Amino acid sequence: MSVSLYYTAHRATPLTEAESASVRRVVAARTATFPYDDEEGLYVYDQAEDEPREVIAGSTKMPFDPARLLPVTAHLLDSVSALRRAVPDAEWRVHLDDLDVPWDEAEGYSLPGIRDADLIADLAAAHDGDGTAV
């Protein structure tokens, strides 16, 4: 069973051309800095015709390897934070399956312990490269 991060932004007006360009820049920059070539990264869907108020939507499947989970999640949450800052006047929802990820004006989207170097090292030490326990 997989877990995914979902991100959506809704508002009454469509993105302006400047906002669309800003979103494309964020996606390109964050994709270029994604830490793993073999994992799913930030993915923004094409605009849905049947959801005119949905100005941004996307999802990313989380890695199975516990040693990669925190770095990937942190990178993705930073990416979605950058998207929210590019389109701040929308109603945003970011969630890992049924768990809403809180927004903080200073920090952006984050979860407790997501950047804990000791926890990341412990997860890496406890699992080999294919995500199985050592």
C-alpha positions as CSV (number, residue, x, y, z in Angstrom):
1,M,0.0,0.0,0.0
2,S,1.4,3.4,-0.9
3,V,1.0,6.8,0.6
4,S,0.8,10.0,-1.5
5,L,1.1,13.7,-0.9
6,Y,-1.7,15.6,-2.5
7,Y,-1.8,19.4,-3.1
8,T,-4.6,21.6,-4.4
9,A,-5.3,25.3,-4.7
10,H,-8.8,26.7,-5.4
11,R,-10.0,30.2,-6.1
12,A,-12.7,31.9,-8.1
13,T,-10.3,33.3,-10.8
14,P,-7.9,31.4,-13.0
15,L,-4.2,31.9,-12.8
16,T,-2.8,35.0,-14.6
17,E,-0.1,34.5,-17.2
18,A,2.4,35.8,-14.7
19,E,1.2,33.4,-12.0
20,S,1.3,30.5,-14.5
21,A,4.9,31.4,-15.4
22,S,5.8,31.6,-11.7
23,V,4.3,28.1,-11.1
24,R,6.3,26.7,-14.1
25,R,9.5,28.2,-12.7
26,V,8.9,26.7,-9.3
27,V,8.1,23.3,-10.7
28,A,11.2,23.4,-12.9
29,A,13.5,24.6,-10.1
30,R,12.2,22.1,-7.6
31,T,12.3,19.2,-10.1
32,A,16.0,20.1,-10.9
33,T,16.9,19.9,-7.2
34,F,14.9,16.7,-6.3
35,P,17.3,14.4,-4.4
36,Y,16.5,11.0,-6.1
37,D,16.2,10.3,-9.9
38,D,14.4,7.0,-9.2
39,E,11.6,8.4,-7.0
40,E,8.5,10.3,-7.9
41,G,8.9,14.1,-7.5
42,L,6.6,17.1,-7.6
43,Y,3.9,16.5,-10.2
44,V,1.4,19.2,-11.1
45,Y,-1.6,18.0,-13.2
46,D,-2.8,19.8,-16.3
47,Q,-5.7,22.1,-15.6
48,A,-8.9,20.1,-15.4
49,E,-11.8,21.4,-17.5
50,D,-14.4,20.1,-15.1
51,E,-12.7,21.9,-12.1
52,P,-12.5,25.6,-13.1
53,R,-11.9,26.7,-9.5
54,E,-9.0,24.3,-9.1
55,V,-6.0,26.4,-10.2
56,I,-3.3,24.0,-9.1
57,A,-3.5,20.3,-8.3
58,G,-1.0,17.5,-8.1
59,S,0.2,14.5,-6.2
60,T,3.4,12.5,-5.4
61,K,3.7,8.9,-4.3
62,M,5.9,8.6,-1.3
63,P,9.0,6.3,-1.4
64,F,8.8,2.9,0.2
65,D,12.4,3.2,1.4
66,P,12.2,4.7,5.0
67,A,15.6,6.3,4.7
68,R,14.3,8.3,1.7
69,L,10.9,9.2,3.2
70,L,11.9,12.2,5.3
71,P,14.2,13.9,2.7
72,V,11.7,13.4,-0.1
73,T,8.8,14.6,2.1
74,A,10.8,17.7,3.2
75,H,11.7,18.5,-0.4
76,L,8.1,18.1,-1.6
77,L,6.7,20.2,1.2
78,D,9.3,22.9,0.5
79,S,8.2,22.7,-3.2
80,V,4.5,23.1,-2.3
81,S,5.3,25.9,0.0
82,A,7.0,27.7,-2.9
83,L,3.9,27.1,-5.1
84,R,1.7,28.5,-2.3
85,R,3.9,31.6,-2.1
86,A,3.6,32.0,-5.9
87,V,-0.2,31.8,-5.6
88,P,-0.9,33.1,-2.1
89,D,-4.5,34.2,-2.6
90,A,-5.9,30.7,-3.2
91,E,-7.4,28.2,-0.8
92,W,-4.8,25.5,-0.3
93,R,-5.1,22.0,0.9
94,V,-2.0,19.8,1.4
95,H,-2.3,16.3,2.8
96,L,-0.6,12.9,3.1
97,D,-3.6,10.7,2.3
98,D,-6.0,11.6,5.2
99,L,-3.5,13.7,7.3
100,D,-3.6,17.4,6.6
101,V,-0.2,19.1,6.6
102,P,-0.4,22.4,8.5
103,W,0.7,25.8,7.0
104,D,3.0,28.2,8.9
105,E,3.6,31.6,7.4
106,A,7.3,31.6,8.4
107,E,8.1,27.9,7.9
108,G,5.7,26.9,5.1
109,Y,4.4,23.3,5.0
110,S,6.1,21.0,7.5
111,L,5.7,18.1,9.8
112,P,7.3,17.5,13.2
113,G,10.7,15.8,12.9
114,I,10.9,16.1,9.1
115,R,14.3,17.6,9.2
116,D,15.7,15.7,12.2
117,A,19.2,14.6,11.1
118,D,19.5,12.0,13.8
119,L,16.2,10.4,12.8
120,I,17.1,10.4,9.1
121,A,20.5,8.8,9.9
122,D,18.8,6.2,12.1
123,L,16.3,5.3,9.3
124,A,19.2,5.0,6.8
125,A,21.2,2.8,9.2
126,A,18.3,0.5,9.9
127,H,17.5,-0.1,6.2
128,D,19.6,-1.1,3.2
129,G,19.3,0.7,-0.2
130,D,16.2,-1.2,-1.3
131,G,14.1,-0.2,1.7
132,T,14.2,-3.6,3.5
133,A,15.3,-3.9,7.1
134,V,18.9,-4.8,7.7
